Amino acid sequence: MRVYVFDLDDTLYPERAYAFSGFEAVASAFESQLGECQAVALRMKALFDSEHRNRVFNAILEELGVCNDAELVEEMILAFRTHTPCITLHSDAEAVLTRLRTHCKLGIITDGYAVTQHAKVDALRLHDRVDEIIVTDDFGREFWKPHPRAFEEMAKRLDASPEDCVYIGDNLSKDFVAPNLLGWDTICILREDAVHASLPAADGGVPKRICTTLSEI
């Protein structure tokens, strides 16, 4: 039986939507410190699409004149990572999971902080859509991609040989190194609004195929 294993962020749903959901949660939680939450959330979203993408909370505090409050930044990061996300599957992801579910085994391997990734999985109701889900952070951060452990464990759980396995992801810098090494088929989904779309491929991380929609699978 063919086995299809998917990345999560920017493969099955738009990662930008998660970030924006988090900014709204943070703006609401810290409205007393930051000001009117809708305006603050809107500004955070704009900062995400600027050179400040990796330091949105620091940047918004600097703009508000709270320049060196490291403790507040940490509290904002925690609120972001632990919020209940408002996200939905890409329409092509919804369709491909439904279609493949009838005759294939399905899995998900995803990086990211465990509490965050499990919240995404729950929000997208993916436990009912696939056979196995592995959040690499449950093993420890040293086992995040490109480490092969999650791929080896997924094949074991689904009782699959390498030639039967396909991994579909979006991040050329890490997603395909391990499955390529293990002899899996690999497919990169290139979405125009993907957060990591511009990253170069890692050594050994060039996918065997590229598609622009999951409908091509």
C-alpha positions as CSV (number, residue, x, y, z in Angstrom):
1,M,0.0,0.0,0.0
2,R,1.3,3.4,-0.9
3,V,2.2,5.7,2.0
4,Y,1.9,9.5,1.8
5,V,3.4,11.5,4.6
6,F,2.9,15.3,4.7
7,D,4.7,18.2,6.4
8,L,2.2,20.5,8.1
9,D,3.1,24.2,8.0
10,D,2.6,25.7,4.5
11,T,2.0,22.2,3.1
12,L,-1.5,21.4,4.5
13,Y,-2.5,24.9,5.7
14,P,-1.0,28.4,5.4
15,E,1.6,29.2,8.0
16,R,0.9,32.9,7.6
17,A,-2.6,32.3,8.9
18,Y,-1.2,30.7,12.1
19,A,1.1,33.7,12.6
20,F,-1.7,36.2,12.1
21,S,-4.0,34.2,14.5
22,G,-1.2,34.4,17.1
23,F,-0.8,38.1,16.7
24,E,-4.5,38.6,17.3
25,A,-4.3,36.5,20.4
26,V,-1.2,38.3,21.7
27,A,-2.7,41.7,21.0
28,S,-5.8,40.8,22.9
29,A,-4.0,39.3,25.8
30,F,-1.7,42.3,26.3
31,E,-4.1,45.1,25.3
32,S,-3.6,46.9,28.6
33,Q,0.2,47.2,27.9
34,L,0.1,47.6,24.1
35,G,-3.1,49.5,23.4
36,E,-6.2,48.9,21.2
37,C,-5.8,45.3,20.2
38,Q,-7.1,45.5,16.6
39,A,-4.6,48.2,15.7
40,V,-1.8,46.4,17.4
41,A,-2.6,43.1,15.7
42,L,-2.7,44.9,12.3
43,R,0.7,46.4,12.9
44,M,2.2,43.1,13.9
45,K,0.9,41.6,10.7
46,A,2.6,44.3,8.8
47,L,5.9,43.8,10.7
48,F,5.7,40.1,9.8
49,D,5.9,41.1,6.1
50,S,9.0,43.2,6.7
51,E,12.6,42.8,7.7
52,H,11.4,42.4,11.3
53,R,9.6,39.0,10.6
54,N,11.8,37.2,13.2
55,R,11.4,39.9,15.9
56,V,7.9,41.2,15.6
57,F,7.3,41.5,19.3
58,N,10.6,43.3,19.9
59,A,9.8,45.7,17.0
60,I,6.3,46.5,18.2
61,L,7.5,47.2,21.7
62,E,10.2,49.5,20.4
63,E,7.6,51.4,18.3
64,L,5.5,51.7,21.5
65,G,8.5,53.0,23.5
66,V,8.9,49.8,25.5
67,C,12.4,49.0,24.2
68,N,14.1,46.7,26.7
69,D,11.3,44.7,28.4
70,A,12.7,41.2,27.7
71,E,10.3,39.6,30.2
72,L,7.3,41.1,28.4
73,V,8.7,39.7,25.1
74,E,9.0,36.3,26.6
75,E,5.4,36.4,27.9
76,M,4.2,37.5,24.4
77,I,6.1,34.6,22.8
78,L,4.6,32.2,25.2
79,A,1.1,33.5,24.5
80,F,1.7,33.2,20.8
81,R,3.0,29.6,21.0
82,T,0.2,28.4,23.3
83,H,-2.8,30.2,21.8
84,T,-5.7,28.2,20.2
85,P,-5.2,28.9,16.5
86,C,-7.8,29.9,14.0
87,I,-6.6,28.1,10.9
88,T,-8.1,25.9,8.1
89,L,-6.7,23.5,5.6
90,H,-5.8,24.6,2.1
91,S,-8.6,23.5,-0.2
92,D,-6.2,21.3,-2.2
93,A,-5.0,19.7,1.1
94,E,-8.6,18.9,2.1
95,A,-9.2,17.3,-1.3
96,V,-6.1,15.2,-1.4
97,L,-6.4,13.9,2.1
98,T,-10.0,12.9,1.4
99,R,-9.0,11.2,-2.0
100,L,-5.9,9.4,-0.7
101,R,-7.6,8.2,2.5
102,T,-9.7,5.7,0.6
103,H,-6.7,3.6,-0.6
104,C,-3.5,4.8,1.0
105,K,-1.9,5.1,4.4
106,L,-1.4,8.8,5.5
107,G,0.9,10.4,8.0
108,I,2.2,13.8,9.1
109,I,5.7,14.7,10.3
110,T,6.1,18.2,11.6
111,D,8.7,20.4,13.3
112,G,8.1,23.1,15.8
113,Y,7.5,23.4,19.5
114,A,5.3,20.5,20.6
115,V,2.6,22.5,22.3
116,T,2.3,24.7,19.2
117,Q,2.2,21.9,16.7
118,H,-0.3,19.8,18.7
119,A,-2.6,22.8,18.9
120,K,-2.4,23.2,15.1
121,V,-3.2,19.5,14.6
122,D,-6.2,19.8,16.9
123,A,-7.5,22.9,15.3
124,L,-7.3,21.3,11.8
125,R,-8.9,18.0,13.2
126,L,-6.1,16.0,11.6
127,H,-6.3,13.0,13.9
128,D,-9.4,11.9,12.0
129,R,-7.8,12.5,8.6
130,V,-4.6,10.5,8.8
131,D,-3.2,7.3,10.3
132,E,-0.2,8.6,12.2
133,I,1.1,12.1,13.3
134,I,4.7,12.7,14.6
135,V,5.6,16.0,16.1
136,T,9.4,15.8,16.1
137,D,9.7,17.9,19.2
138,D,8.1,15.1,21.2
139,F,11.4,13.3,20.7
140,G,13.5,16.4,21.5
141,R,14.6,19.3,19.5
142,E,17.7,17.5,18.3
143,F,15.4,15.2,16.3
144,W,13.8,18.0,14.3
145,K,14.2,17.7,10.5
146,P,16.6,17.0,8.9
147,H,17.2,14.2,11.5
148,P,15.9,10.9,10.1
149,R,14.4,9.5,13.3
150,A,10.8,10.7,12.6
151,F,10.9,9.2,9.1
152,E,12.2,5.9,10.4
153,E,9.6,5.8,13.1
154,M,6.8,6.7,10.7
155,A,7.7,3.9,8.3
156,K,7.8,1.5,11.3
157,R,4.4,2.6,12.6
158,L,2.8,2.3,9.1
159,D,4.7,-1.0,8.3
160,A,6.0,0.5,5.1
161,S,9.1,-0.1,3.0
162,P,11.1,3.0,1.7
163,E,10.0,2.4,-1.9
164,D,6.3,2.7,-0.8
165,C,6.8,6.0,1.1
166,V,6.3,9.6,-0.3
167,Y,7.1,12.7,1.7
168,I,5.4,16.0,0.7
169,G,6.8,19.3,2.2
170,D,7.6,22.9,1.3
171,N,10.9,23.7,3.0
172,L,13.9,23.0,0.8
173,S,16.3,23.8,3.6
174,K,15.3,20.7,5.7
175,D,12.3,18.7,4.6
176,F,13.8,16.3,2.0
177,V,17.2,15.5,3.4
178,A,16.2,12.5,5.5
179,P,13.5,11.0,3.2
180,N,15.9,11.2,0.3
181,L,18.6,9.5,2.3
182,L,16.2,6.7,3.3
183,G,15.1,6.1,-0.2
184,W,11.6,7.7,-0.1
185,D,10.0,9.5,-3.0
186,T,9.9,13.3,-2.2
187,I,7.7,16.1,-3.5
188,C,8.0,19.8,-2.8
189,I,4.8,21.9,-2.9
190,L,5.7,25.5,-3.9
191,R,3.0,27.9,-2.7
192,E,3.4,31.6,-3.6
193,D,2.7,32.8,-0.1
194,A,4.8,30.2,1.7
195,V,6.9,31.7,4.6
196,H,10.0,29.7,3.6
197,A,9.6,29.7,-0.2
198,S,12.8,31.5,-0.8
199,L,15.1,29.3,1.2
200,P,17.7,27.3,-0.9
201,A,17.9,23.5,-0.9
202,A,20.1,21.8,1.7
203,D,22.8,19.4,0.6
204,G,21.0,16.2,-0.3
205,G,17.7,18.0,0.1
206,V,16.6,18.5,-3.5
207,P,13.1,16.8,-3.9
208,K,12.5,14.4,-6.7
209,R,9.5,16.3,-7.9
210,I,8.0,19.8,-7.5
211,C,4.3,20.7,-7.7
212,T,2.3,23.9,-7.3
213,T,-0.8,22.3,-5.9
214,L,-1.5,19.1,-4.0
215,S,-4.0,18.2,-6.7
216,E,-1.1,17.1,-8.8
217,I,-0.3,14.2,-6.5
